[in-house]
Amino acid sequence: MDLNATIASAVNARIEAEVFAALAGDDVIKQYVAAALNAPVKVERNYRTEEVKWLPHTIRTVMQDATRDAVKRVIAEEAPLIEDEVRRAIKRQASGLAEAFTGALVKQASKSYGLTVSLKLPGERD
């Protein structure tokens, strides 16, 4: 079982236990709460609709949102280091990039139907 599934399972069990503890003594309410937490909801995934339980779906969504936000923060904080590494990688590969561009240009120019070259610089509009 992967870490996300383990965490989701633990969170799910904890939420159910807390809700049931809060409602201890009223079996009818417990049944309604259990039904609500496990109610099926339709979710769009990979271009198709799936039916999943509400609580696991909600936990998964919250965990994904939190992870996405954490990644955005790390990238924003590390942006200068990332930019430096990208610059170094481009400099290491500049020769190869120039050769590939030139080779593609020569190949395209040799075709009978002509050549179209378009270069868009930062800040220019179409």
Secondary structure as UniProt FT lines:
FT   HELIX           3..22
FT   TURN            23..25
FT   HELIX           27..37
FT   STRAND          40..45
FT   TURN            46..47
FT   STRAND          48..53
FT   HELIX           54..77
FT   HELIX           79..109
FT   TURN            112..113
FT   TURN            122..123
//
